[in-house]
Each structure stands twice: as structure tokens, then as C-alpha cells.
């Protein structure tokens, strides 16, 4: 924590000495009418104010020097001061603006890799109240995907030999009481309307989506099918230990390459309204074509025939949808949003990975679920995000139908049969034209009483 002074004794003005050695301070004056006036200045001198000895038995009380210094710098007093709002001299409380340290960013030095940045963040009461039902603040360490609670002393411990401070971030104390910090949506719905593609060769006849009309603008709780595809920018760097185990020096870096959103309701349900290929200036080392469907040239504005756009443009669209309150439906969305680096409230994510999952069992692929429940043969050669988003939406509809028709107990029986079938087939989708009795439940009517297919 640090304070800025309420007294300007020893003001240095704009002298060279003042600019070199002065301390910038804020003097805050609060009138009884609620009008707050803040003045900034430079000072070279702080007057120490020691606490008075008020003990009746004249025993000497011990005080911590840091506490005395803080109270001296953050001196509060009541004086008569002019108030522009009242247009007269009023009793005014003068004091310092107090700032608390809430974030530190340190450079962890490593001669082999060049080091990396880690952040220590003080997470406030609102988060813990929402997640844990308790009111407290806690410091956390953010190191890539590792997040863990730490002691507050660790956040401000530095060592120039290996942990060098890079950023110290302070926030004015009690700002919640003085300012309206509720999140407002500054993003206009126009971000979802038609936009030009960066690709020079893209034509309207090649468009893979239909932008939303004004009458189709999403509302809170509307469904949106979503799928994302990624490419690799940097390969994983690892070394083999003497005991034969692998140690990851630097993990691979993924970058979002395509994001697709399809309508989740209405007469155009399943029709894409976003199908953005994300242009990147960084070198792609692996397009992961077998899993992403992205091919060399798709992200190059000079030769791509896709609807190519910037990451910022697509972020704005997703941010608008998130702030609107839509519910995203997709397969593996939690992982996708983590790599995309977007925080989406849990209640706005419907992940089909977990809809059809039994505790302590393996996760099931979208391809197998689509074959088993929908009799669809998808991803036979490569992945297509439009197909995957539509399929996830259909699977969500199927899970709702199964739960509604048979209840949770019957749904558990369906899941049990799903896992039995998967183990029998080694989780491989059989040839769609095979006649070996391995058809999907839709074609064999395994659960006619529950599924109603």
C-alpha cells in the first residue's frame, strides 16, 4: 500500500530538483455536501506526526515506524475550505488518497529460455463471494495456465538475481464506493453485421455464412452453436531426463485460426452467422489440417478465398455475444475459451463433452457422439467448424429430449449403454455402410422407449 500526501508543506513547484527528487501527491478535500476536490502537486518534505501518549499510567507504548510513516504521509484533518458547489467556506475533511497494491508482474529469469513473466493478482471479495460464498480477498499466482493462491508477502518479494519486478499496479482504496464500476456493454451490435474480408480473392459466392439481420439480434439466454479451430505457432520444446521422463521446457503455442457461430433457434437454426478465419502475422509451424481443416494459404490475405478478418474484430463479436448473455453450445468449449483467452460465465457455457459424460470415465469425441445419437458420420476426413457447431447444437437438443422423455434415471441408462458400446467398438466409428450389426442406436432402435427416435 502507498499513500499520497494531504499536506503540501515544502512544495517543490516545477523546479528541476522537484522533478528529480519530488514526490507527486494528491490532496483530497471532501465537503459535507459530498463534493470532492483533488489537487496534485510535488513535495520534497513530509512532516512526521507521532502519536500522543495517552496511557494513564504513563507506560510507553511501542509503535511500528512504518505505521507512523504511513499515518504521517496520509494525515487527515478538518479545515474550513472553499467549496465551489456550495459557493462558500465549509468544514472540509482533507486527507490523502490511499492506493493499494493489487498486481505485481515479475520477470522470472532463465538463461536457457530467456525467462517468462508471472503475475501476482489480489482477487477481490466479489469473486470469492460468487464462487465460494465467503467474503475475503486473496492473492493468486498466475504462471501461464497455473493459478494458485499465495501468501500476500510473496507478491512483493523480489530478487534481482532471478525475480525482477516489471510492473507494480496500484488502485485507489474504496473506489467501489465512489465510482460505478458495473460492466456496461460499449460494443455496438453493428459488429455482427456485414464486414469486408481482408482476403483479396474472397467473393460473395464463396461466403459460408449469412450475417444476422437486425431482427435476429441475439437476446439473453439465446442459444449459439460455437466451434473454434487452432494452429500451432511454436512447437513444444522438451528435454529427456536421465530417468527417461520428458521435461517440457517451453509448451507449444496455439493460436485461434477459425471461429464459427451458428444460430441456435428460429427458422434459420443451424445457419452460420459468423465464420471468421483469423489473419496472423506470425509464422505458423503446423496448420494441424487433419484436426482443424485449416490449409496453408487460408490465413494469407494475398491468396486466401476465405472470410479473413483480424483477431480484434472477432474478439469484439464474441465479447458482444458474451455481454448480451447468450448461451454457447459446443464440444470442448472450456478448453477453446481458455486458448482463445476469453472469460465466459459458467452459466453461459453448455459443453457437450460434459453433457454425455459419466464420472471417472473417459471423455467422448464429438464424432462418436454424432454417430451414436444422430446417425451422422462427421469428421471422416477432416474437421469443419460449421459441421461441428451444428452437431453440438443437435446433441444438446438430443440431451434435452432424452432427459425430458425419460428423466435423469433413464438418461443415466442411456449413458451407460453409450459407454458399453464405445468400449465394444474401441471408440471407433464403424463404416457407415457396414452391415455387421454395429449400427448406431438410431438405426437399430436400441432405446426406442427412451429415445423416441
Secondary structure, 3 states (H helix, E strand, C coil): CEECCCCCCCECCCCHHHHHHCEEEEEEEEECCCCEEEEEEEECCCCCCCCCCCCCCCCCCCCCHHHHHHHHHCCCEEEEEEECCCCEEEEEEEEECEEEEEEEEEEECCCCCCCEEEEEEEECHHHHHHHHCCCCCEEEEEECCEEEEECHHHHCCCECCCEEEEEEEEEECCHHHHCCCCCCCCCCHHHHCCCCCCCCCCCHHHCCCCCCCHHHCCCCCCEEEEEEEEEEEECCEEEECCCCCEEEEECCEEEEEEEEEEECCCCCCCCEEEEEEECCCCCCCECCHHHHCCCCCCCCCCCCCCCEECHHHHHHHHHHHHHHCCEEEECCHHHHHHHHCCCCCHHHEEEHHHHCCCCCCCCCCHHHHHHHHHCCCCCCCCCCHHHHHHHHHHHHHHHHHHHHHHHHHHHHHHHHHHHHHHHHCCCCCCCCCCCCCCCCHHHHCCCHHHHCC
